Amino acid sequence: MFWHLYKYHFKASIRNKSAIFWSFAFPLILATLFYFGFGNLLNDSEELKPVPAAIVETKAAKDAEGFKQTAAELSKKGKDQLLKVKYTSLKKAEKLLQDGKIDGFYTLGDNIRLTVKENGINQTILKEVSDQYIQMNHMVQQTIKEHPEGMEKLVKAISQNMVENQQISLGNEDANMMVQYFYALLAMVCLYGGFLGLQSALHAQANLSDIAARKAVSPADKLKSTAADFLVGVTVQFLAFLVAIGYMRLILKIDLGNQAGFILLAGFIGCFTGVSIGLFIGSIGRMSRDTKSGLNIAISMFFCFFSGLMIGNMKDIVEKHVPLFNRINPAALITDCFYSLNIYDDLSVYFRSCISLIIISVLFCLGSFFMMRRKKYASI
C-alpha cells in the first residue's frame, strides 16, 4: 500500500510546475548568473605571492652579508619563493614604499631595521624574516663567544628546524572564496524542498486541498499517505540537488571538492531538512495556501541570506556576533558541511553539522505530526 501511494504521489509531484521550476530550473539560472558574474575570480586560488621588498645598505652596515645571503635564498624564483627584493638607495626605497610598489624595506646599518607603511600579511612576513634572522644570528654569535665547541651542534639544529616556504592547503583543495556562493546556492536548493514539504502538508488538510478532501473520506491510512508524500518530496528534491551539483561540476566546471560520497550525503540530509521545514509550515494553523507558500519562501530566503547567498561573508559576521544562530540555521549548517569537506582534513565539523540537521529535521517532523493529528473537519 505504501509504495502504491508513493508511486502516485511521485507522479503528482513531478507535474507540479511551480515546485519543479523553483527546485530544478531556478537554481541553474542563479548558478549561471553567479558564474558569469564572478568571471575569472573562480579560477583564482588563494596563492602566496612573493612579497616585494627593498634592501638599503648604509656605510655603517656591519655583518650584512649573512642577511643578504638569506634574502637571496628567499628570493630564488620558483614555487617556494617568499621574497622579491631589490637593492636601492634610501630615498628611492621611501618613494617605492609610498607608491605602493613595495611592502617594506630593510635598512642595513648597525642593525637591521624594517620600515613599512601599513600593517598586513606581507608586512608580517617581512618582520618575521628579519626577526628570525636576528635571533639566529644572535645565537650563533653567542655560541662562538661562549661555547665554540658547540657550534657544530647549533648549525645542525638550525638546519633541522628550517622549514621551506611551501604553499599548502588546509584540506584537499586550495580555497577559493567565490566557491562559498555556490555552497550557499546548494543550501538553497536543499531548503527549496520546503515547496514539496508544504505540498505534502496541504495534501493532508481537507480545508485547503481537494486532494486532501478526497483522501479524508478514503480508507487509506492518513499517516502512511503523508509519509509517502513526504518521502516523495525528499526524493524529488534530492534529484534537483543532483541536477544542480552536476550542472555546476560538469557544465560550469566549479570545483566543489573531491569527496563525492560525503557531498551527496550532506545534500540528502539537507533536502530532508528542507522538506521537513515545509511540512511544518504547511501544518501550522488554518492559514490559506498562498499565505503558507509565502511564509515558506520568506523563511527559506531568510536562512539562505544569513548563510552567505547574497553577501559572501555574512555567515562570518553572524559567527562573530551571534554564533548560536549559525548552529541552528539549516542553510549555514549545510554550507558548513560542504565547506569543511573542501577545507579541513578533519571531519568533525562535517559530522557535527549533519547531526544538527538531523535533529532539526526530526523536531520539525514531530511538530508537524502533532499539529496534523489534532485537526478535524466538521464538514468536507
C-alpha positions, -999 to 999 in steps of 0.1 A, spaced: 0 0 0 28 24 10 47 21 -23 15 23 -43 9 57 -26 45 66 -31 42 60 -69 12 81 -74 24 109 -52 56 109 -72 37 113 -105 17 141 -89 48 159 -77 67 160 -110 36 175 -126 36 204 -101 51 230 -125 57 257 -98 76 234 -75 96 219 -103 106 253 -115 118 265 -81 135 232 -73 151 224 -107 152 254 -130 158 284 -107 190 272 -91 205 265 -125 196 301 -136 211 315 -105 243 293 -108 248 306 -143 244 342 -132 270 336 -104 294 320 -129 293 349 -154 292 375 -126 323 362 -109 342 357 -141 379 348 -137 377 350 -99 365 314 -98 398 303 -113 420 322 -89 431 302 -59 444 319 -27 481 316 -37 510 330 -17 528 355 -39 564 368 -33 565 398 -11 580 428 -29 607 445 -7 639 466 -9 672 465 8 691 497 16 728 494 26 744 522 46 780 529 53 775 518 89 764 483 78 782 455 96 779 418 91 753 424 64 765 395 42 746 370 62 712 388 58 719 395 22 725 357 16 693 349 35 673 374 14 689 359 -18 678 324 -8 643 335 -1 641 354 -34 651 324 -56 625 320 -83 602 290 -80 570 279 -64 586 284 -29 598 320 -35 589 341 -5 605 375 -12 612 396 -43 639 421 -32 658 449 -49 688 469 -37 683 507 -38 690 539 -21 671 551 10 654 579 -9 643 556 -37 631 530 -13 610 555 5 594 566 -28 587 529 -38 571 523 -4 550 555 -7 539 545 -42 529 510 -30 554 492 -52 570 475 -23 555 464 11 586 474 31 623 479 30 652 468 52 679 493 62 712 475 69 733 495 94 745 488 129 714 466 130 686 455 106 657 479 106 624 472 88 603 501 75 566 496 65 537 519 57 508 498 70 501 465 87 491 434 68 501 398 60 530 408 37 544 432 63 541 405 89 561 381 67 588 408 62 590 413 100 592 376 106 621 372 82 642 399 99 632 387 134 642 351 126 675 362 111 684 384 141 675 356 165 696 330 147 725 354 142 725 363 180 725 326 188 755 320 165 774 349 179 768 339 215 778 303 208 810 313 191 819 336 220 809 313 250 808 278 237 827 274 204 828 237 208 790 236 204 790 254 171 786 222 151 756 211 171 740 245 167 744 246 129 728 211 128 699 221 150 693 253 129 693 232 97 668 207 111 644 235 122 645 253 89 611 250 71 609 257 34 582 282 23 556 260 7 520 266 -4 498 241 14 461 235 16 444 230 49 424 203 33 423 185 -1 419 216 -22 431 252 -24 404 276 -10 386 298 -34 364 324 -16 340 326 -46 330 289 -43 312 297 -10 285 314 -30 279 281 -48 278 263 -14 251 287 -3 233 281 -35 233 243 -29 220 250 5 192 270 -11 184 240 -34 180 218 -3 158 243 15 136 247 -16 124 212 -7 101 232 15 78 236 -15 73 199 -17 70 196 21 44 223 20 26 204 -7 26 172 15 11 191 44 -16 206 21 -25 172 8 -34 162 44 -57 193 51 -91 189 36 -100 226 40 -71 236 17 -69 209 -9 -94 189 -30 -70 160 -29 -69 161 9 -107 162 9 -109 130 -12 -82 114 10 -101 122 41 -131 101 31 -110 73 16 -100 42 35 -63 50 30 -43 54 62 -36 91 67 -2 86 83 10 63 55 -2 87 29 15 117 44 47 97 50 47 86 13 41 121 2 69 133 24 93 107 11 84 117 -24 93 153 -16 127 142 -3 133 121 -34 124 148 -59 143 174 -41 174 152 -39 171 147 -77 170 185 -80 202 187 -59 219 161 -81 209 181 -112 223 213 -96 256 199 -85 260 180 -118 254 213 -137 280 231 -115 307 205 -119 302 192 -154 290 224 -172 303 253 -152 334 234 -141 331 246 -105 355 227 -82 333 217 -52 358 192 -38 366 155 -45 347 138 -16 316 130 -37 301 105 -12 301 129 17 288 157 -5 259 136 -16 252 125 19 251 161 31 229 170 2 204 143 11 203 153 47 199 189 36 169 180 13 153 160 42 156 191 64 142 214 37 111 192 31 106 188 69 106 226 73 80 229 45 59 202 61 60 221 94 50 254 79 21 237 60 8 222 92 6 255 111 -29 267 118 -55 272 91 -39 298 70 -45 299 33 -24 281 8 -9 313 -5 -1 326 29 18 294 38 36 294 5 47 330 10 59 322 46 78 292 33 97 314 7 104 341 33 118 316 58 139 298 33 154 330 19 160 343 55 181 313 63 199 315 29 207 352 33 225 345 66 244 316 51 261 339 26 240 336 -5 238 373 -11 267 386 9 297 362 10 310 370 45 276 372 61 280 339 79 313 351 93 296 383 106 270 362 123 296 339 137 313 369 153 282 385 169 256 357 172 274 323 168 244 304 182 223 313 151 248 296 128 243 264 149 205 264 143 204 279 108 199 250 84 214 268 54 245 277 74 248 241 86 246 228 50 272 252 38 294 242 67 292 206 55 304 214 20 330 240 32 345 216 58 350 189 32 369 213 9 390 229 36 396 206 66 411 172 68 392 166 100 355 156 95 344 167 130 327 199 116 310 179 89 295 153 112 286 179 138 267 198 111 250 167 97 238 156 132 225 191 139 205 190 106 191 156 115 180 168 149 163 199 134 145 177 108 132 153 135 119 182 156 101 197 126 86 163 116 74 157 152 59 192 154 41 186 121 28 152 132 13 166 165 -3 195 147 -18 174 119 -32 147 140 -52 171 161 -70 186 130 -106 176 124 -132 189 99 -168 193 107 -178 193 70 -159 184 38 
